[in-house]
C-alpha cells in the first residue's frame, strides 16, 4: 500500500466515525425535519407527501406568532442576564489563586451532577404560596398576603437563568484565563486606568467566550419547554411547548417541523448579525 493511501486511511479512521455520526444523527434528522415542514398534515396524524407551505403560513397567524416572538424575547432576556451574571463571576475566578479556582469551578459544575427536574422543583418549593420564602415574609410581617412568585414569565426566566448560567460562565472563564497577563501590565504601564484596560484589552480579548456563551444559552433557551411547564404552570406557553404539542397532542407534524426550522433560521440570523456587529471575525472567532 502506498504512503498516500495509508495517509488517507489514517485520516478516514480518525475522522470517518465522527463524520458518519454527524451525518446520521445530526444532519440527517435536520434534513428530514426541513422536508417534513413542506409536507401536508395527515388525516389521522403523521404526514402526507404533498408539497405545501401551509405550515409556514400558519406560523404568522397572530396566536402562534405572538408565542414564538415571546419565546425569542424571553430567550434574549435570559441570555443578557446570564452574561451580566456570569462575566463578573468568571472574571472573579480568574483573579483567584490556581488552588482556589478548581474549587470555584467545581461549584459551577455541581448542578450538572443532579437532575435538572429535581433542581427546578426545588424552586417550586421555595417560591409557591406556601413555600419557604412566603412563609418567611409572612412570619416576619413583611407582607400580609402570600405573593404569587410562580406561574408567570418572570418565574420561567428565573428558571432559564438558573439552568443555563453554568453554560455562560465556563466559556467566558476559559477565554479570560487565556489572556496574557503581560498585556494587562503593559496597558497599566502606559497609563491606562483599570476600567480603560478592561474595556480596551480584557473585554475584546474575551469576546470569543462571550460569543460562545450567547450560543450556549440562547439556542437551548428558546426550546426549553420543561422549564415553562414546571415554573410557568401552563400559563406561559413558549415555542418549545408549541412544538411538543404539535408532535404529541395535535399530531400536526409539518407545523411542528416548520416552527423548528423557523426558530433555527432566526437563531442563525441573530448569530450572523452578532458576528458582524461584534467584529468577531477580526478576533479569530
Residue frames as qw, qx, qy, qz and C-alpha x, y, z in Angstrom:
[[0.000, 0.887, 0.463, 0.000, 0.00, 0.00, 0.00],
 [0.406, 0.521, -0.023, 0.751, 1.34, 3.40, -0.97],
 [0.260, -0.167, -0.464, 0.830, 2.04, 6.14, 1.54],
 [0.267, -0.110, -0.139, -0.947, -0.76, 8.32, 0.15],
 [0.640, -0.299, -0.589, -0.393, -3.30, 5.53, 0.59],
 [0.554, -0.262, -0.649, 0.450, -2.04, 4.86, 4.10],
 [0.073, -0.033, -0.238, 0.968, -2.33, 8.56, 4.90],
 [0.465, -0.199, -0.317, -0.802, -5.93, 8.68, 3.57],
 [0.669, -0.288, -0.682, -0.065, -6.77, 5.52, 5.52],
 [0.396, -0.175, -0.554, 0.711, -5.35, 7.06, 8.69],
 [0.164, -0.050, 0.040, -0.984, -7.37, 10.25, 8.17],
 [0.594, -0.232, -0.492, -0.593, -10.57, 8.28, 7.46],
 [0.616, -0.256, -0.715, 0.208, -10.08, 6.06, 10.51],
 [0.237, -0.179, -0.441, 0.847, -9.79, 9.20, 12.64],
 [0.252, 0.141, -0.001, -0.957, -12.37, 11.49, 11.04],
 [0.345, -0.116, -0.787, -0.498, -14.64, 8.87, 9.47],
 [0.276, -0.429, -0.832, 0.216, -16.56, 7.78, 12.60],
 [0.030, -0.459, -0.319, 0.828, -17.16, 11.41, 13.59],
 [0.220, 0.164, -0.430, -0.860, -18.30, 12.27, 10.07],
 [0.337, -0.243, -0.858, -0.302, -20.68, 9.30, 9.93],
 [0.213, -0.469, -0.705, 0.488, -22.05, 10.12, 13.39],
 [0.053, 0.380, 0.069, -0.921, -22.61, 13.76, 12.37],
 [0.278, 0.040, -0.602, -0.748, -24.36, 12.88, 9.11],
 [0.399, -0.290, -0.845, -0.206, -26.70, 10.22, 10.50],
 [0.359, -0.534, -0.665, 0.379, -27.51, 11.74, 13.89],
 [0.097, -0.566, -0.169, 0.801, -27.39, 15.49, 13.20],
 [0.133, 0.281, -0.441, -0.842, -27.50, 16.39, 9.51],
 [0.152, -0.196, -0.905, -0.344, -29.86, 13.58, 8.52],
 [0.098, -0.599, -0.738, 0.294, -32.59, 14.31, 11.09],
 [0.004, 0.561, 0.078, -0.824, -32.33, 18.04, 10.37],
 [0.139, 0.135, -0.636, -0.747, -32.81, 17.49, 6.63],
 [0.153, -0.371, -0.908, -0.120, -35.78, 15.23, 7.41],
 [0.057, -0.624, -0.520, 0.581, -37.35, 17.95, 9.59],
 [0.078, 0.424, -0.236, -0.871, -36.90, 20.53, 6.82],
 [0.182, -0.059, -0.812, -0.551, -38.52, 18.21, 4.24],
 [0.138, -0.476, -0.851, 0.172, -41.36, 17.38, 6.65],
 [0.002, 0.513, 0.295, -0.806, -42.11, 21.09, 7.16],
 [0.272, 0.299, -0.397, -0.824, -43.12, 21.34, 3.50],
 [0.168, -0.174, -0.944, -0.226, -45.49, 18.38, 3.68],
 [0.502, -0.370, -0.208, -0.753, -49.17, 18.20, 4.47],
 [0.385, -0.237, 0.707, -0.543, -50.70, 17.02, 7.73],
 [0.217, -0.085, -0.944, -0.232, -52.16, 13.55, 7.55],
 [0.530, -0.455, -0.372, -0.612, -55.83, 12.96, 8.28],
 [0.823, -0.525, -0.210, -0.059, -55.03, 10.94, 11.42],
 [0.503, -0.767, 0.324, 0.232, -51.64, 12.46, 12.15],
 [0.713, -0.050, 0.483, 0.506, -48.30, 11.94, 10.52],
 [0.084, 0.588, -0.275, -0.756, -47.63, 13.49, 7.11],
 [0.752, 0.520, 0.406, -0.003, -48.81, 13.19, 3.54],
 [0.530, -0.198, 0.402, 0.720, -46.24, 13.55, 0.78],
 [0.292, 0.799, 0.429, 0.303, -47.79, 16.64, -0.79],
 [0.421, 0.062, -0.094, 0.900, -45.70, 19.79, -1.16],
 [0.167, -0.855, -0.398, -0.288, -47.23, 22.80, 0.62],
 [0.299, 0.289, -0.351, 0.839, -46.19, 25.91, 2.55],
 [0.496, -0.661, -0.365, -0.428, -49.30, 25.96, 4.72],
 [0.736, -0.439, -0.355, 0.373, -47.25, 25.13, 7.83],
 [0.428, -0.027, -0.069, 0.901, -45.09, 28.22, 7.35],
 [0.168, -0.496, -0.300, -0.797, -48.14, 30.39, 6.67],
 [0.633, -0.611, -0.464, -0.102, -49.68, 29.18, 9.92],
 [0.596, -0.181, -0.325, 0.711, -46.64, 30.42, 11.86],
 [0.120, 0.130, 0.017, 0.984, -47.58, 34.02, 11.04],
 [0.406, -0.645, -0.540, -0.358, -51.09, 33.70, 12.39],
 [0.178, -0.755, 0.212, -0.594, -51.44, 36.07, 15.33],
 [0.825, -0.516, 0.107, -0.203, -51.73, 33.47, 18.10],
 [0.945, -0.008, 0.021, 0.327, -48.76, 31.37, 17.05],
 [0.491, 0.600, -0.117, 0.621, -46.55, 34.29, 16.02],
 [0.338, -0.792, 0.188, -0.472, -47.05, 36.01, 19.39],
 [0.908, -0.398, 0.130, 0.010, -45.99, 32.80, 21.16],
 [0.838, 0.240, 0.011, 0.490, -42.85, 32.46, 19.04],
 [0.200, 0.743, -0.116, 0.629, -41.98, 36.14, 19.43],
 [0.595, -0.722, 0.153, -0.317, -42.47, 35.87, 23.18],
 [0.956, -0.174, 0.069, 0.226, -40.12, 32.86, 23.26],
 [0.632, 0.471, -0.054, 0.612, -37.43, 34.79, 21.40],
 [0.123, -0.801, 0.134, -0.571, -37.77, 37.79, 23.75],
 [0.785, -0.582, 0.155, -0.145, -37.56, 35.61, 26.88],
 [0.920, 0.056, 0.041, 0.385, -34.54, 33.76, 25.43],
 [0.398, 0.641, -0.096, 0.649, -32.82, 37.08, 24.67],
 [0.409, -0.779, 0.155, -0.449, -33.59, 38.38, 28.17],
 [0.928, -0.352, 0.098, 0.066, -32.22, 35.16, 29.65],
 [0.795, 0.318, -0.026, 0.517, -29.05, 35.45, 27.56],
 [0.123, 0.753, -0.144, 0.630, -28.41, 39.07, 28.56],
 [0.611, -0.692, 0.186, -0.337, -28.98, 38.39, 32.27],
 [0.967, -0.135, 0.049, 0.210, -26.80, 35.27, 32.14],
 [0.614, 0.489, -0.103, 0.610, -23.98, 37.33, 30.59],
 [0.152, -0.779, 0.164, -0.586, -24.35, 40.08, 33.20],
 [0.787, -0.549, 0.197, -0.200, -24.14, 37.50, 35.98],
 [0.969, 0.014, 0.077, 0.236, -21.55, 35.14, 34.51],
 [0.537, 0.666, -0.173, 0.488, -18.93, 37.63, 33.30],
 [0.229, -0.776, 0.380, -0.449, -18.18, 39.18, 36.73],
 [0.870, -0.371, 0.295, -0.136, -18.15, 35.73, 38.32],
 [0.908, 0.293, 0.028, 0.297, -15.82, 34.30, 35.66],
 [0.299, 0.766, -0.258, 0.507, -13.59, 37.36, 36.00],
 [0.539, -0.689, 0.341, -0.344, -13.55, 36.89, 39.79],
 [0.976, -0.119, 0.172, 0.066, -12.45, 33.26, 39.38],
 [0.744, 0.503, -0.091, 0.431, -9.53, 34.22, 37.12],
 [0.009, -0.806, 0.309, -0.504, -8.32, 36.71, 39.77],
 [0.795, -0.526, 0.234, -0.192, -8.01, 33.92, 42.35],
 [0.196, -0.556, 0.801, 0.100, -5.08, 31.66, 43.03],
 [0.524, 0.199, -0.731, -0.389, -4.98, 28.47, 41.00],
 [0.123, -0.035, -0.937, 0.325, -5.60, 26.40, 44.13],
 [0.306, 0.346, 0.531, -0.710, -8.94, 28.17, 44.67],
 [0.416, 0.298, -0.402, -0.760, -10.00, 28.18, 41.02],
 [0.307, -0.003, -0.930, -0.201, -10.63, 24.44, 40.92],
 [0.001, 0.336, 0.803, -0.492, -12.97, 24.68, 43.91],
 [0.307, 0.457, 0.134, -0.824, -14.93, 27.54, 42.38],
 [0.401, 0.251, -0.647, -0.598, -15.18, 25.73, 39.05],
 [0.175, -0.142, -0.971, 0.081, -16.41, 22.62, 40.84],
 [0.173, 0.411, 0.545, -0.709, -19.06, 24.81, 42.46],
 [0.409, 0.401, -0.243, -0.782, -20.19, 25.90, 38.99],
 [0.425, 0.187, -0.802, -0.375, -20.27, 22.33, 37.67],
 [0.193, 0.017, 0.868, -0.458, -22.15, 20.81, 40.62],
 [0.615, 0.308, 0.224, -0.691, -25.58, 21.38, 39.03],
 [0.565, 0.382, -0.610, -0.403, -24.60, 19.05, 36.18],
 [0.078, 0.167, -0.961, 0.208, -24.38, 16.18, 38.66],
 [0.298, 0.307, 0.747, -0.509, -28.04, 16.38, 39.70],
 [0.247, 0.511, 0.754, 0.332, -31.20, 16.19, 37.60],
 [0.010, 0.174, 0.132, 0.976, -32.46, 19.46, 36.17],
 [0.476, -0.504, -0.536, -0.482, -36.04, 18.49, 37.01],
 [0.618, -0.482, -0.514, 0.347, -35.18, 17.98, 40.66],
 [0.341, -0.145, -0.131, 0.919, -33.44, 21.35, 40.82],
 [0.177, -0.314, -0.335, -0.870, -36.40, 23.10, 39.19],
 [0.568, -0.553, -0.569, -0.217, -38.87, 21.52, 41.60],
 [0.509, -0.325, -0.424, 0.675, -36.76, 22.91, 44.45],
 [0.017, 0.085, 0.072, 0.994, -37.67, 26.37, 43.13],
 [0.470, -0.453, -0.540, -0.531, -41.35, 25.37, 43.27],
 [0.619, -0.478, -0.552, 0.290, -40.89, 24.52, 46.95],
 [0.365, -0.191, -0.194, 0.890, -39.17, 27.86, 47.56],
 [0.041, -0.008, -0.193, -0.980, -41.50, 30.11, 45.58],
 [0.274, -0.474, -0.741, -0.389, -45.02, 28.74, 45.85],
 [0.328, -0.669, -0.083, -0.662, -47.63, 30.47, 48.03],
 [0.806, -0.575, 0.029, -0.139, -46.97, 28.15, 50.96],
 [0.818, 0.310, -0.272, 0.401, -43.25, 27.90, 50.28],
 [0.652, -0.310, -0.283, 0.631, -40.25, 28.88, 52.36],
 [0.234, 0.176, 0.057, 0.954, -39.92, 32.44, 51.04],
 [0.360, -0.544, -0.345, -0.675, -43.59, 33.33, 51.51],
 [0.707, -0.545, -0.441, 0.092, -43.65, 31.79, 54.97],
 [0.553, -0.150, -0.210, 0.792, -40.57, 33.79, 55.97],
 [0.024, 0.297, 0.153, 0.942, -42.08, 37.06, 54.69],
 [0.530, -0.568, -0.421, -0.469, -45.40, 36.36, 56.40],
 [0.726, -0.436, -0.432, 0.311, -43.86, 35.31, 59.72],
 [0.450, -0.217, -0.134, 0.856, -41.76, 38.48, 59.87],
 [0.135, 0.804, 0.452, -0.363, -44.71, 40.67, 58.79],
 [0.195, -0.288, 0.418, 0.839, -43.05, 41.93, 55.61],
 [0.307, -0.107, -0.589, -0.740, -46.24, 41.07, 53.70],
 [0.534, -0.024, 0.474, -0.700, -49.85, 40.48, 54.70],
 [0.888, 0.284, 0.205, -0.299, -50.74, 38.05, 51.89],
 [0.723, -0.143, 0.556, 0.385, -48.74, 35.44, 50.02],
 [0.237, 0.685, -0.349, -0.594, -47.07, 36.60, 46.81],
 [0.901, 0.331, 0.278, -0.040, -47.54, 34.62, 43.61],
 [0.205, -0.678, 0.563, 0.426, -43.91, 34.16, 42.53],
 [0.398, -0.035, 0.867, 0.300, -44.65, 31.17, 40.32],
 [0.405, 0.529, 0.738, 0.110, -46.57, 30.55, 37.11],
 [0.249, 0.931, 0.084, -0.253, -45.60, 33.67, 35.19],
 [0.680, 0.677, -0.149, 0.240, -42.99, 34.84, 32.70],
 [0.085, -0.814, 0.486, -0.306, -40.60, 36.04, 35.42],
 [0.775, -0.350, 0.508, -0.140, -40.57, 32.61, 37.08],
 [0.905, 0.367, 0.172, 0.130, -39.80, 30.97, 33.72],
 [0.387, 0.823, -0.287, 0.302, -36.99, 33.46, 33.07],
 [0.428, -0.687, 0.530, -0.251, -35.58, 32.73, 36.54],
 [0.906, -0.073, 0.415, -0.028, -35.64, 29.02, 35.78],
 [0.766, 0.607, -0.007, 0.213, -33.90, 29.51, 32.44],
 [0.084, 0.845, -0.429, 0.310, -31.17, 31.59, 34.06],
 [0.658, -0.509, 0.516, -0.206, -30.72, 29.03, 36.81],
 [0.936, 0.136, 0.321, 0.052, -30.39, 26.13, 34.36],
 [0.731, 0.587, 0.074, 0.342, -28.18, 27.81, 31.74],
 [0.184, -0.956, 0.229, -0.024, -25.96, 30.06, 33.88],
 [0.700, -0.429, 0.494, 0.285, -23.15, 27.45, 34.10],
 [0.708, 0.421, 0.424, 0.377, -23.09, 27.28, 30.30],
 [0.210, 0.942, 0.038, 0.258, -22.40, 31.02, 30.26],
 [0.468, -0.828, 0.302, 0.064, -19.73, 31.04, 32.98],
 [0.829, -0.203, 0.424, 0.304, -17.43, 28.32, 31.66],
 [0.653, 0.544, 0.251, 0.462, -16.73, 29.69, 28.12],
 [0.010, 0.952, -0.068, 0.297, -16.11, 33.19, 29.49],
 [0.650, -0.675, 0.339, 0.086, -13.78, 31.83, 32.15],
 [0.845, 0.087, 0.361, 0.384, -11.90, 29.84, 29.52],
 [0.452, 0.752, 0.137, 0.459, -11.44, 32.98, 27.37],
 [0.245, -0.933, 0.157, -0.210, -10.37, 35.16, 30.32],
 [0.806, -0.471, 0.308, 0.185, -7.88, 32.59, 31.57],
 [0.793, 0.276, 0.282, 0.464, -6.09, 32.59, 28.20],
 [0.174, 0.959, 0.005, 0.223, -5.44, 36.35, 28.24],
 [0.688, 0.190, -0.309, 0.629, -1.75, 37.11, 28.63],
 [0.430, -0.788, -0.298, 0.324, -1.23, 38.95, 31.91],
 [0.488, -0.187, 0.181, 0.833, 1.62, 40.82, 30.24],
 [0.095, 0.517, 0.483, 0.700, -0.86, 42.66, 28.04],
 [0.381, -0.833, -0.387, -0.104, -2.71, 43.95, 31.08],
 [0.600, -0.549, -0.039, 0.580, 0.57, 45.00, 32.70],
 [0.389, 0.136, 0.339, 0.846, 1.61, 46.86, 29.55],
 [0.103, -0.720, -0.473, -0.497, -1.72, 48.70, 29.47],
 [0.519, -0.801, -0.247, 0.170, -1.25, 49.73, 33.08],
 [0.603, -0.314, 0.125, 0.723, 2.34, 50.82, 32.47],
 [0.253, 0.342, 0.414, 0.805, 1.17, 53.02, 29.60],
 [0.084, -0.005, 0.261, -0.962, -1.11, 54.90, 32.00],
 [0.496, -0.293, -0.559, -0.597, -4.45, 53.22, 31.34],
 [0.450, -0.286, 0.520, -0.667, -6.73, 53.02, 34.36],
 [0.301, -0.002, 0.947, -0.109, -8.26, 49.63, 35.30],
 [0.557, 0.543, 0.463, -0.424, -11.61, 50.49, 33.72],
 [0.447, 0.729, -0.320, -0.408, -9.98, 51.52, 30.44],
 [0.034, -0.405, 0.906, 0.117, -7.78, 48.42, 30.48],
 [0.460, 0.209, 0.827, -0.245, -10.86, 46.27, 30.94],
 [0.559, 0.671, 0.263, -0.410, -12.79, 47.96, 28.12],
 [0.407, 0.774, -0.391, -0.286, -9.89, 48.14, 25.65],
 [0.160, 0.475, -0.865, -0.016, -7.98, 44.93, 26.43],
 [0.280, -0.040, 0.908, -0.309, -9.81, 42.40, 28.60],
 [0.610, 0.417, 0.425, -0.524, -13.29, 42.67, 27.11],
 [0.596, 0.597, -0.349, -0.409, -12.23, 42.49, 23.42],
 [0.202, 0.423, -0.883, -0.017, -9.90, 39.55, 24.09],
 [0.271, 0.072, 0.893, -0.351, -12.67, 37.68, 25.88],
 [0.552, 0.284, -0.101, -0.778, -15.23, 38.30, 23.11],
 [0.470, 0.150, -0.823, -0.280, -14.87, 34.71, 21.89],
 [0.112, -0.142, -0.896, 0.406, -16.04, 33.45, 25.30],
 [0.343, 0.320, 0.313, -0.826, -18.96, 35.89, 25.28],
 [0.531, 0.272, -0.485, -0.639, -19.94, 34.71, 21.80],
 [0.366, 0.022, -0.930, -0.015, -19.81, 31.06, 22.90],
 [0.074, 0.223, 0.730, -0.642, -21.94, 31.88, 25.95],
 [0.466, 0.295, -0.022, -0.834, -24.54, 33.58, 23.77],
 [0.545, 0.171, -0.705, -0.420, -24.78, 30.47, 21.60],
 [0.315, -0.033, -0.921, 0.225, -24.89, 28.02, 24.51],
 [0.126, 0.292, 0.619, -0.718, -27.61, 29.97, 26.35],
 [0.423, 0.324, -0.067, -0.843, -29.80, 31.50, 23.66],
 [0.443, 0.148, -0.755, -0.460, -30.22, 28.43, 21.44],
 [0.296, -0.215, -0.924, 0.110, -31.48, 25.96, 24.09],
 [0.098, 0.260, 0.500, -0.820, -33.43, 28.66, 25.97],
 [0.439, 0.122, -0.317, -0.832, -35.83, 29.01, 23.02],
 [0.682, -0.026, -0.617, -0.392, -36.90, 25.38, 23.18],
 [0.158, 0.101, -0.853, 0.486, -36.61, 24.51, 26.89],
 [0.509, -0.394, -0.409, -0.647, -40.29, 23.62, 27.27],
 [0.644, -0.342, -0.660, 0.181, -39.95, 21.64, 30.51],
 [0.256, -0.092, -0.376, 0.886, -38.95, 24.81, 32.40],
 [0.330, -0.156, -0.159, -0.917, -42.08, 26.59, 31.21],
 [0.644, -0.303, -0.643, -0.284, -44.15, 23.54, 32.22],
 [0.583, -0.300, -0.612, 0.443, -42.80, 23.44, 35.77],
 [0.239, -0.302, -0.288, 0.877, -42.38, 27.12, 36.66],
 [0.210, -0.030, -0.290, -0.933, -44.95, 28.52, 34.23],
 [0.349, 0.202, 0.778, -0.482, -47.65, 26.07, 35.24],
 [0.332, 0.474, 0.770, 0.270, -49.14, 26.01, 31.75],
 [0.092, 0.900, 0.290, -0.313, -49.75, 29.77, 31.84],
 [0.000, -0.769, 0.432, 0.470, -46.54, 30.58, 29.98],
 [0.872, 0.339, 0.349, 0.061, -46.53, 28.99, 26.55],
 [0.135, -0.703, 0.495, 0.493, -43.21, 29.06, 24.72],
 [0.578, 0.501, -0.486, -0.422, -42.16, 27.83, 21.30],
 [0.102, 0.276, -0.952, 0.085, -40.82, 24.61, 22.78],
 [0.409, 0.203, 0.738, -0.497, -44.21, 23.82, 24.31],
 [0.609, 0.526, -0.014, -0.594, -45.87, 24.62, 21.00],
 [0.410, 0.461, -0.745, -0.255, -43.58, 22.27, 19.07],
 [0.094, -0.096, 0.958, -0.255, -44.10, 19.48, 21.58],
 [0.518, 0.331, 0.531, -0.584, -47.88, 19.83, 21.43],
 [0.595, 0.528, -0.293, -0.530, -47.85, 19.67, 17.61],
 [0.373, 0.358, -0.850, -0.098, -45.91, 16.38, 17.63],
 [0.014, -0.032, -0.932, 0.362, -47.86, 14.80, 20.51],
 [0.296, 0.423, 0.627, -0.584, -51.35, 16.22, 21.06],
 [0.466, 0.619, 0.000, -0.631, -52.30, 17.98, 17.81],
 [0.753, 0.102, 0.604, 0.240, -50.50, 15.44, 15.59],
 [0.473, 0.879, 0.048, -0.033, -49.59, 18.24, 13.18],
 [0.793, -0.257, 0.222, 0.506, -46.04, 17.17, 12.44],
 [0.503, 0.518, 0.234, 0.651, -45.44, 19.51, 9.47],
 [0.156, -0.908, -0.078, -0.382, -46.40, 22.55, 11.58],
 [0.721, -0.659, 0.134, 0.165, -44.15, 21.43, 14.44],
 [0.763, 0.048, 0.264, 0.588, -41.32, 20.92, 11.97],
 [0.289, 0.744, 0.213, 0.563, -41.95, 24.33, 10.40],
 [0.395, -0.908, 0.024, -0.138, -41.71, 26.05, 13.79],
 [0.804, -0.407, 0.227, 0.370, -38.44, 24.23, 14.47],
 [0.628, 0.331, 0.292, 0.640, -36.99, 25.31, 11.12],
 [0.025, 0.887, 0.174, 0.426, -38.22, 28.87, 11.62],
 [0.563, -0.818, 0.108, 0.048, -36.55, 29.11, 15.05],
 [0.799, -0.136, 0.280, 0.514, -33.37, 27.64, 13.61],
 [0.439, 0.604, 0.262, 0.612, -33.37, 30.30, 10.88],
 [0.233, -0.933, -0.062, -0.267, -33.97, 33.07, 13.44],
 [0.738, -0.605, 0.173, 0.244, -31.15, 31.77, 15.62],
 [0.725, 0.108, 0.303, 0.609, -28.69, 31.55, 12.73],
 [0.227, 0.787, 0.231, 0.524, -29.70, 35.03, 11.58],
 [0.415, -0.903, 0.024, -0.105, -29.15, 36.53, 15.03],
 [0.784, -0.401, 0.255, 0.400, -25.78, 34.82, 15.36],
 [0.601, 0.421, 0.294, 0.613, -24.77, 36.12, 11.94],
 [0.016, -0.902, -0.116, -0.417, -25.73, 39.67, 12.92],
 [0.633, -0.760, 0.120, 0.083, -23.95, 39.33, 16.26],
 [0.815, -0.067, 0.264, 0.511, -20.88, 38.07, 14.46],
 [0.433, 0.584, 0.238, 0.644, -20.82, 41.03, 12.08],
 [0.212, -0.910, -0.081, -0.346, -21.75, 43.75, 14.54],
 [0.704, -0.684, 0.157, 0.110, -19.29, 42.45, 17.12],
 [0.378, 0.786, -0.490, -0.016, -16.45, 42.22, 14.57],
 [0.806, -0.394, 0.438, -0.058, -15.69, 38.76, 15.87],
 [0.879, 0.439, 0.015, 0.184, -14.05, 37.80, 12.60],
 [0.261, 0.815, -0.365, 0.366, -11.22, 40.17, 13.47],
 [0.475, -0.608, 0.547, -0.325, -10.75, 38.33, 16.74],
 [0.222, 0.315, -0.915, -0.119, -10.45, 34.94, 15.07],
 [0.528, 0.062, 0.673, -0.514, -13.79, 33.66, 16.28]]
